Amino acid sequence: MLLALLVAGCGDDDDDSGDESGTATTPPAETQADTQAEEAPAPGECAEVTQPDPKRDGGEDAPTEELTGDHEVTFTTNCGEFTVEIDEEVGGMSAASFVQLAESGFYEDTFFHRIAVDFVIQGGDPTGTGTGGPGYTTEDPPPNDATYDRYTVAMAKAGPEPPGTAGSQFFVMTGDGGLPPDYAIVGEVTEGKKVVDAIGELGDPAQQPTEVVVIEGATVKGG
């Protein structure tokens, strides 16, 4: 079954999604993260790459323990890098799975198969079809008052699955989505937000990518 988000008020039928709410503030003195964001390519300026071949579906071992300590996952793409700060308390085993898959190289040479402009970018499917996963699921229902603000990172699920069900597919919110609290939240993009914004513009009306955006690697820090 195609993994999807049931979107409230976003013009979506049945796909993964998220939401955004950012507040403009006066930026502090330039930091490395700010420099990275300023150097992020604009839409249409990502390095041209070939879409990777499908990888094996399933075959991964589920995590056995929740995370302890702080973790960050940095994704390197042909459009630049972005970093996800993990929320291990809310994410539970889903956050542990996300980190474990990133650390094992599972996400390497996969691509964002769904890009809904001003809504979400979705990746993490080894097959690139929207139906693949690691071969197991976790279940971490978010709080009833959970909101999916811009740059929230959460896990996609098939519509009939219980709230908080997660495999390997994740989405990053790039717009205000109005989602119900059905999707396991694993963290938030804290660096490289302009990279996420640039990727988020590369979708057509059918939410198909207009350019290939590949996850070339993932680096985990912390623990």
C-alpha positions in Angstrom: 0.0 0.0 0.0 1.3 3.4 -0.9 2.4 5.2 2.2 0.5 8.4 2.6 -0.7 11.1 5.0 -4.3 11.9 5.4 -4.1 15.7 5.0 -6.6 18.1 6.5 -7.2 21.1 4.4 -4.2 20.7 2.1 -5.7 19.5 -1.1 -4.1 16.0 -0.7 -5.9 12.7 -1.0 -3.8 10.2 0.6 -0.1 10.9 1.1 2.6 11.7 3.7 2.6 15.2 4.9 3.6 17.7 7.5 3.1 21.3 8.5 5.0 24.5 8.9 4.9 27.4 11.2 8.0 29.6 11.2 8.5 33.0 12.8 10.8 35.6 11.3 13.4 36.8 13.8 16.5 39.0 13.6 19.4 36.6 12.7 22.3 36.5 15.1 25.9 36.9 14.0 26.7 34.5 11.1 27.4 31.0 12.1 28.5 28.0 10.1 24.9 26.9 9.9 23.9 30.3 8.5 26.7 30.1 5.9 25.6 26.7 4.9 22.1 28.0 4.4 23.2 31.0 2.4 25.2 28.7 0.1 22.3 26.3 -0.5 21.4 26.1 -4.2 18.2 27.7 -5.4 15.6 25.5 -7.1 17.0 24.3 -10.4 20.6 24.7 -9.2 21.0 21.2 -7.6 23.8 19.2 -9.0 22.5 17.0 -11.8 22.5 13.3 -10.9 21.1 10.1 -12.1 18.2 8.5 -10.2 19.6 5.6 -8.2 18.5 2.0 -9.0 16.0 0.5 -6.5 17.5 -1.0 -3.4 16.4 -4.1 -1.5 13.0 -3.9 0.1 13.1 -5.0 3.8 15.6 -7.2 5.4 16.6 -4.8 8.3 16.6 -5.6 12.0 14.3 -3.5 14.2 16.0 -1.5 17.0 15.8 -3.0 20.4 16.3 0.0 22.6 15.3 3.6 22.7 17.9 6.3 22.3 19.8 7.9 25.2 21.5 11.2 24.8 21.2 13.8 22.1 21.5 12.8 18.4 21.7 14.6 15.1 21.4 13.2 11.6 22.9 15.1 8.7 21.7 14.2 5.3 23.9 15.0 2.3 22.0 15.5 -0.9 22.9 16.8 -4.4 21.1 20.0 -3.3 23.2 20.5 -0.2 23.0 19.3 3.5 20.4 19.5 6.2 20.6 18.4 9.8 17.8 16.8 11.8 17.9 17.2 15.6 16.3 14.1 17.0 13.5 14.2 19.6 14.1 10.9 21.3 11.4 11.5 24.0 8.5 12.0 21.6 9.9 9.7 18.9 10.6 6.7 21.1 11.5 3.6 19.1 10.6 5.4 15.8 13.4 7.9 16.5 15.7 5.0 17.4 14.9 3.3 14.1 15.4 6.5 12.1 18.9 7.0 13.6 19.8 3.3 13.2 18.8 3.3 9.6 20.8 6.5 8.9 23.8 5.1 10.7 23.7 1.8 8.8 23.7 3.4 5.4 20.1 2.4 4.7 19.2 5.9 3.4 22.3 6.2 1.2 21.5 6.3 -2.6 17.8 6.7 -2.0 15.8 9.7 -3.3 12.9 12.0 -2.5 10.1 10.3 -4.4 7.4 12.8 -3.4 7.6 16.5 -3.4 4.4 18.5 -2.6 5.3 22.2 -3.0 4.6 24.2 0.1 3.7 21.0 2.0 6.2 18.2 2.3 9.2 16.4 0.9 9.2 12.6 1.4 11.9 10.0 1.1 13.4 7.0 2.8 11.9 4.4 0.5 14.6 2.0 -0.7 12.6 1.1 -3.7 11.6 4.7 -4.6 8.0 3.6 -5.3 6.3 4.9 -2.1 5.7 1.3 -0.9 9.0 0.2 0.4 10.4 0.0 3.9 12.9 -1.7 6.2 10.9 -4.9 6.8 9.5 -3.9 10.2 7.5 -1.2 11.8 7.5 0.7 15.1 4.6 2.5 16.7 4.9 5.7 18.6 1.7 7.7 18.6 2.4 11.4 19.0 0.7 13.5 21.7 -2.9 14.4 21.0 -1.9 18.1 20.8 1.0 17.5 18.4 1.5 20.0 15.5 3.4 19.5 12.4 5.1 22.8 12.0 7.5 23.8 9.2 10.7 21.7 9.3 9.1 19.0 11.5 10.4 15.6 10.5 8.0 12.7 11.0 7.4 9.2 9.7 5.0 8.3 6.9 2.5 5.5 7.2 -0.3 3.8 5.3 -3.7 5.3 5.9 -5.3 2.3 7.8 -2.3 1.7 10.1 -2.5 2.9 13.7 -1.3 6.4 14.6 2.4 6.6 15.0 3.2 3.5 12.9 6.5 4.0 11.1 8.8 2.2 8.8 11.7 3.9 7.0 9.8 6.6 5.0 10.0 10.1 6.5 8.8 13.5 5.5 9.9 17.0 6.2 7.3 19.7 6.5 7.9 22.7 4.1 4.5 24.4 4.5 1.5 24.7 6.8 -0.2 21.3 6.5 -2.9 21.0 9.2 -2.2 17.3 9.8 -3.9 15.3 12.5 -1.7 13.7 15.2 -1.2 10.5 13.3 2.4 10.5 12.4 5.4 9.6 14.6 7.5 12.7 15.1 11.2 12.1 15.2 12.8 15.5 15.1 13.2 18.9 13.5 15.5 20.4 10.8 17.8 22.8 12.6 20.5 23.4 10.0 20.2 23.6 6.2 16.7 24.9 6.2 17.3 26.7 2.9 18.3 23.4 1.4 15.0 21.9 2.5 13.2 24.9 1.0 15.0 24.5 -2.3 14.1 20.8 -2.5 10.6 21.6 -1.6 10.1 23.7 -4.8 11.0 20.8 -7.1 7.6 19.2 -7.3 4.9 19.2 -10.0 1.1 19.4 -9.4 1.0 15.6 -9.1 3.6 15.8 -6.3 6.2 14.1 -8.5 9.8 15.5 -8.4 10.8 17.7 -11.3 14.4 17.0 -10.6 16.2 14.0 -9.1 17.1 14.7 -5.4 19.3 11.9 -4.0 20.3 11.3 -0.4 24.0 10.6 -1.0 24.7 9.8 2.6 23.7 10.3 6.2 26.0 11.1 9.2 24.9 10.5 12.9 26.4 12.5 15.8 25.7 12.0 19.4 24.7 9.1 21.6 
